[in-house]
Amino acid sequence: MAGHPYWSGQIRISLVSFPVTLRSALQRGSQIPLHEIDRDSGARIHHLNVTEDGEEVAREDIIKSYTQDGTEITLEPDEISAIKLPSSDVLDLAAFVDREAIPVAQYERPYFILPKDEGAGEIYSVFHQALADSGKAGIGQIAMRGREELCAVMAEEGGLMLEVLRYDRELVDAGEVFPKTGRRKLKGDYVELANQLIEKNTATPDFSGFHDHYHEALLELIKAKKAHRKPNLPKAARPPAKVVDFMDALRKSLDAKGKAGGGRTHAAARRKPGKRRTAR
């Protein structure tokens, strides 16, 4: 079962509302906790809160400040915590969009949405089914963890999910990074072969076969050092040879055996509404 609720309140769609709670969809303890120690003594390193002069400051004496036009404005913790937003207790879904229309770069953090009590179960199920049938996501804002988040509510297998989205101001303008991509002239035969290659390797979404190889290698290194043996670490993959004839490489890829279309290959796993697995 997921951990403690991160937020409790109402989801409101026009004049309809129902009580819910949010629980993180991320698995805790998925990272190996590494400590910092002194190489010579083995003593644990502790990072202290110090001023520019090196004087240690107690946590309760630390406040926030913001500099504007050369003036420093200080903010006390109780002044910040006193800020109450309309989205503190009510998540208003102001609009609905196609799920596929949400840019991938905006997805940040997933949560499970659960009905708060039995009385909310029926309306919860109604909107879950409606969102699943339509392939839509509800867009709104929610006050959580000291800030107001942009978010999307969508149907997944078994229930509703909330995905915290990044605001536009947090994202680099893609046009600045890809200014010429859309103007590049493409050869029709190349695109057709590339489409065939993608179709051949298209599969049912299944992310269970993907593993964090760095996590596994770090764990193997720790086990090996504990057992005083040489670690069995994977070798880095060699970069592919430079493609001289792109068309020939595409054709050879299509002729390659072992990747029949419609299988459960992982490389081409696609996310579909209602089938997305939560991050771990």
C-alpha positions in Angstrom: 0.0 0.0 0.0 1.2 3.5 -0.8 2.4 5.8 2.0 0.6 8.5 4.0 -1.8 10.9 2.2 0.0 13.9 0.7 -3.2 15.9 0.3 -6.9 15.6 1.3 -9.7 17.7 -0.2 -12.3 17.9 -2.9 -12.1 17.4 -6.7 -14.6 19.8 -8.3 -15.9 19.7 -11.8 -18.4 22.5 -12.4 -21.1 22.0 -9.8 -20.1 18.4 -9.0 -17.5 17.6 -6.3 -16.3 14.6 -4.3 -13.8 14.1 -1.5 -10.5 12.4 -2.2 -7.0 11.8 -0.8 -3.7 11.8 -2.7 -0.9 9.2 -2.2 2.4 9.2 -3.9 2.8 6.7 -6.7 6.6 6.6 -6.3 8.3 3.7 -4.5 10.3 4.8 -1.5 13.6 3.2 -0.8 14.3 2.6 -4.5 17.7 4.4 -4.2 20.8 3.0 -2.4 21.5 5.4 0.4 25.2 6.4 0.3 26.7 8.3 3.2 29.6 10.7 3.2 32.5 9.8 5.6 36.0 10.9 6.2 38.4 8.6 4.4 41.0 8.5 7.2 38.8 8.3 10.3 35.6 6.8 8.9 33.6 9.5 10.8 30.2 10.4 9.2 30.2 13.9 7.5 27.5 16.3 8.7 26.6 19.4 6.7 26.0 22.4 8.9 24.0 25.5 8.4 26.6 28.3 8.6 26.8 31.9 7.6 29.3 33.4 5.2 31.6 34.0 8.2 31.4 30.3 9.2 29.1 30.8 12.2 26.7 27.9 12.8 23.0 28.9 12.8 20.2 26.9 14.5 17.5 25.7 12.1 14.8 27.7 14.0 16.7 30.9 13.4 16.8 30.5 9.6 14.2 32.5 7.7 13.7 33.3 4.0 14.5 36.4 2.1 14.1 37.8 -1.4 16.1 40.6 -3.0 14.3 43.0 -5.3 15.8 46.2 -6.7 18.6 46.0 -4.2 16.3 45.7 -1.2 16.3 42.5 0.8 12.8 41.5 2.0 12.6 38.9 4.8 9.8 36.4 5.2 9.1 34.6 8.5 8.0 30.9 8.3 4.6 31.6 9.8 4.0 34.4 7.3 4.6 31.9 4.4 2.6 29.1 6.0 -0.3 31.6 6.5 -0.8 31.8 2.8 -4.0 30.0 1.9 -5.0 29.4 -1.7 -8.3 28.4 -3.2 -6.6 25.2 -4.3 -5.6 24.4 -0.7 -8.7 22.2 -0.2 -10.4 22.1 -3.6 -8.9 20.9 -6.9 -11.0 22.6 -9.6 -10.7 20.9 -12.9 -11.0 24.0 -15.1 -10.6 22.3 -18.5 -10.3 19.0 -20.2 -7.7 18.1 -22.9 -6.7 15.1 -24.9 -4.1 13.2 -22.8 -1.8 12.9 -25.8 -1.9 16.7 -26.2 0.1 17.2 -22.9 3.8 17.6 -23.8 6.0 14.9 -22.3 8.3 17.5 -20.9 5.6 18.7 -18.6 5.1 15.5 -16.6 6.9 15.6 -13.3 5.4 13.5 -10.4 2.6 11.0 -10.2 0.0 10.4 -7.4 -2.8 8.0 -6.8 -6.2 9.6 -6.2 -8.4 7.6 -3.8 -12.0 8.3 -2.8 -11.9 9.6 0.8 -15.0 7.6 2.0 -17.6 5.2 0.7 -20.0 8.0 -0.1 -17.5 9.3 -2.7 -17.0 5.9 -4.4 -19.8 6.0 -6.9 -19.1 9.5 -8.3 -15.4 8.6 -8.3 -16.1 5.5 -10.4 -18.3 7.5 -12.8 -15.6 10.1 -13.6 -13.0 7.4 -13.8 -15.0 5.6 -16.4 -15.8 8.8 -18.3 -12.2 9.9 -18.4 -11.1 6.4 -19.6 -13.7 6.4 -22.3 -12.9 9.9 -23.6 -9.1 9.7 -23.3 -9.2 13.1 -21.7 -7.3 14.6 -18.7 -8.7 17.3 -16.4 -6.4 20.2 -15.9 -6.3 22.2 -12.7 -4.1 23.5 -9.8 -3.5 22.1 -6.3 -1.8 23.6 -3.3 0.6 21.1 -1.9 4.0 21.0 -0.1 4.2 24.8 0.2 3.5 25.6 -3.5 0.7 25.6 -6.0 1.1 22.9 -8.6 -0.3 22.7 -12.1 -1.7 19.2 -12.5 -3.6 16.7 -14.7 -6.2 14.2 -13.5 -6.6 11.1 -15.7 -7.9 7.6 -15.7 -5.5 4.7 -15.3 -6.2 1.0 -14.9 -8.0 0.6 -11.6 -8.4 4.3 -10.6 -7.7 7.9 -11.1 -4.2 9.4 -11.2 -2.9 12.9 -10.7 0.2 14.0 -12.5 2.0 17.1 -11.3 2.9 19.1 -14.4 5.7 21.7 -14.8 4.6 25.3 -15.6 5.6 26.7 -18.9 8.0 29.1 -17.2 9.9 26.1 -15.9 10.5 24.7 -19.4 13.1 25.7 -22.0 11.4 26.8 -25.2 11.7 23.8 -27.6 11.9 26.2 -30.5 15.2 27.5 -29.2 16.6 24.0 -29.1 15.1 22.6 -32.3 14.9 25.7 -34.6 15.5 23.9 -37.9 14.0 20.5 -37.4 10.7 21.3 -38.9 12.2 22.8 -42.0 14.4 19.8 -42.9 13.5 18.2 -46.2 13.0 14.5 -45.8 13.1 11.7 -48.4 9.8 9.8 -48.6 11.4 6.4 -48.9 13.4 7.0 -45.8 10.3 7.9 -43.8 8.3 5.0 -45.1 11.0 2.5 -44.1 11.4 4.2 -40.7 7.6 3.9 -40.2 7.8 0.2 -41.1 10.6 -0.4 -38.6 8.6 1.3 -35.9 5.5 -0.7 -36.7 7.4 -3.9 -36.7 8.7 -3.2 -33.2 5.5 -1.9 -31.8 4.3 -3.8 -28.7 2.0 -3.8 -25.8 3.2 -1.4 -23.1 5.3 -3.4 -20.6 7.9 -1.6 -18.5 8.6 -4.4 -16.1 11.5 -5.6 -18.2 13.4 -2.4 -17.8 15.9 -2.3 -14.9 18.1 0.5 -13.4 21.5 -0.9 -14.4 23.4 1.7 -12.4 21.4 0.8 -9.3 22.1 -2.9 -9.8 25.8 -2.3 -10.6 26.2 -0.2 -7.5 24.6 -2.9 -5.4 26.9 -5.5 -6.9 29.9 -3.3 -6.1 28.8 -3.0 -2.4 28.2 -6.8 -2.2 31.6 -7.6 -3.8 33.5 -5.3 -1.4 31.7 -6.8 1.6 32.7 -10.3 0.4 36.2 -9.2 -0.6 35.8 -10.3 -4.2 36.0 -8.7 -7.6 32.7 -7.2 -8.6 30.9 -8.6 -11.7 30.1 -5.4 -13.4 28.5 -5.0 -16.9 30.6 -3.6 -19.7 29.6 -0.4 -21.4 28.0 -1.0 -24.8 30.1 0.0 -27.8 28.9 2.9 -29.9 27.5 1.6 -33.2 29.6 2.0 -36.3 29.0 5.1 -38.4 26.1 4.5 -40.8 27.4 5.0 -44.3 24.2 4.0 -46.2 21.2 5.0 -44.1 18.7 3.3 -46.5 20.7 0.1 -46.4 20.7 0.2 -42.6 17.0 0.6 -42.5 16.4 -2.3 -44.8 18.7 -4.6 -42.8 16.9 -3.6 -39.6 13.6 -4.6 -41.2 15.1 -7.9 -42.3 16.6 -8.7 -38.9 14.9 -11.7 -37.2 13.8 -12.0 -33.6 11.5 -8.9 -33.4 8.2 -9.9 -34.8 5.6 -7.2 -34.7 2.9 -7.4 -32.0 5.2 -9.0 -29.4 6.0 -7.6 -26.0 9.3 -5.9 -26.9 10.2 -3.2 -24.6 12.1 -0.8 -26.9 8.9 0.4 -28.6 6.6 0.3 -25.5 4.0 3.0 -26.0 1.9 4.6 -23.3 -1.8 4.3 -23.9 -4.7 5.8 -21.7 -5.5 3.4 -18.9 -2.4 1.3 -19.3 0.4 3.5 -17.9 2.4 2.0 -15.1 3.4 4.2 -12.2 7.0 5.2 -11.7 9.1 3.3 -9.2 
